[in-house]
């Protein structure tokens, strides 16, 4: 496989960082998902939707905005919301302001589930992540991840300036 010599291959330290990052992200998502599923019958993805909706004005958001906030495709989110609707956690509603938009709204059962699951989730996050790094490392890591997030969001000019 030749690219004409234009690829800047990762050196050993960069490869160590990259592989550690990917493996850790995968393991963390799996552990959080397992923890919430076993304890509360909800996936980590569902939990994230409940959190975002609980923090939104009126506990509802346009589906397109929700998809962006949770870094999901609109199609994937639509399937997930349909599943959560069947469970009585959320409901889709027509947007009153334009009639074309669709809102995802948190239902009381969804809020109750969130309130039960939140302590489990926060305990796991504290044990698996927060307690593993110092306050200074948390700040540095957050700065780096925010730059990566901006780059992934298409805001490369802001990411490059950071």
C-alpha positions in Angstrom: 0.0 0.0 0.0 1.7 3.2 -1.2 0.5 6.7 -0.9 3.4 8.4 -2.7 5.1 9.3 0.6 2.5 11.9 1.7 1.2 10.2 4.8 2.6 11.4 8.1 2.6 8.0 9.9 2.1 7.9 13.7 5.3 7.6 15.7 5.4 5.2 18.7 4.1 7.8 21.2 1.3 8.9 18.9 0.3 5.3 18.3 0.3 4.6 22.0 -1.9 7.6 22.7 -4.3 6.8 19.8 -4.7 3.1 20.7 -5.1 3.9 24.4 -7.7 6.5 23.6 -9.8 4.2 21.3 -9.6 1.2 23.6 -10.5 3.3 26.7 -13.4 4.9 25.0 -14.7 1.6 23.8 -14.3 -0.1 27.2 -15.8 2.8 29.0 -18.9 2.9 26.8 -19.3 -0.8 27.2 -19.0 -0.7 31.0 -21.4 2.2 31.4 -23.9 0.5 29.1 -23.6 -2.8 31.0 -23.9 -1.0 34.4 -27.1 0.9 33.4 -28.6 -2.1 31.6 -28.2 -4.4 34.5 -29.2 -2.0 37.2 -32.0 -0.1 35.4 -32.9 -1.8 32.1 -31.7 1.2 30.1 -28.9 1.6 27.7 -26.2 4.3 28.1 -27.5 5.9 24.8 -31.0 6.0 26.2 -29.8 7.4 29.4 -27.9 10.2 27.5 -31.1 11.1 25.7 -33.0 11.3 29.0 -30.3 13.5 30.5 -30.3 15.9 27.5 -34.1 16.1 27.4 -34.2 16.7 31.2 -31.9 19.7 30.8 -33.8 21.2 27.9 -36.4 24.0 28.2 -39.8 22.3 28.8 -38.0 19.0 28.7 -38.3 18.8 25.0 -36.1 19.4 21.9 -36.3 19.2 18.2 -35.2 15.9 17.0 -32.5 17.5 14.8 -31.1 19.4 17.7 -31.2 16.3 19.9 -29.3 14.3 17.3 -26.6 16.9 17.1 -26.3 17.2 20.9 -25.8 13.4 21.3 -23.7 13.1 18.2 -26.1 10.7 16.5 -27.6 10.5 13.0 -31.2 11.5 12.6 -32.1 8.1 11.4 -30.5 6.3 14.3 -32.0 8.7 16.8 -35.5 8.2 15.2 -35.2 4.4 15.8 -34.0 4.9 19.3 -36.8 7.4 20.1 -39.3 4.9 18.7 -38.0 2.3 21.1 -38.1 4.7 24.0 -41.7 5.7 23.0 -42.8 2.1 23.3 -41.3 2.0 26.7 -43.3 5.1 27.7 -40.1 7.2 28.4 -40.5 9.9 25.7 -43.0 11.0 23.1 -42.8 12.7 19.8 -44.8 15.8 19.3 -45.4 18.2 16.4 -43.6 21.5 16.8 -46.2 24.2 17.3 -44.0 27.0 15.9 -43.8 25.6 12.4 -45.8 22.4 12.2 -43.0 20.6 10.3 -40.5 20.0 13.0 -40.8 17.1 15.4 -40.0 17.3 19.1 -38.8 14.6 21.4 -40.4 15.2 24.9 -39.4 13.6 28.2 -42.4 11.9 29.8 -42.8 11.5 33.6 -41.8 7.8 33.4 -38.6 8.8 31.6 -37.8 11.4 34.3 -38.5 8.9 37.0 -36.1 6.4 35.4 -33.5 9.1 35.0 -33.7 10.0 38.7 -33.3 6.3 39.6 -30.4 5.7 37.2 -28.4 8.9 37.8 -26.8 7.8 41.0 -25.7 4.5 39.5 -24.3 6.3 36.5 -22.5 9.1 38.4 -21.0 6.5 40.8 -19.6 4.5 37.8 -18.2 7.7 36.1 -16.5 8.7 39.4 -15.1 5.2 39.9 -14.0 4.5 36.4 -12.8 7.9 35.2 -12.8 10.8 37.7 -10.9 9.0 40.4 -8.3 7.8 38.0 -7.0 11.3 37.1 -5.9 14.4 39.1 -7.8 17.7 38.9 -5.0 19.1 36.7 -5.2 16.1 34.4 -9.0 16.5 34.2 -8.6 20.1 33.1 -5.9 19.3 30.5 -7.8 16.3 29.2 -11.0 18.3 28.9 -9.2 21.0 27.0 -7.7 18.4 24.5 -11.0 16.6 24.1 -12.9 19.9 23.5 -10.4 20.7 20.7 -10.9 17.3 19.2 -14.7 17.7 19.4 -14.6 21.0 17.7 -12.5 19.5 14.9 -14.9 16.6 14.5 -17.9 19.0 14.5 -16.4 20.8 11.5 -15.2 23.8 13.3 -11.6 23.3 12.2 -10.7 27.0 12.3 -11.7 27.3 16.0 -9.9 24.0 16.7 -6.7 25.1 14.9 -6.7 28.4 16.9 -7.1 26.7 20.2 
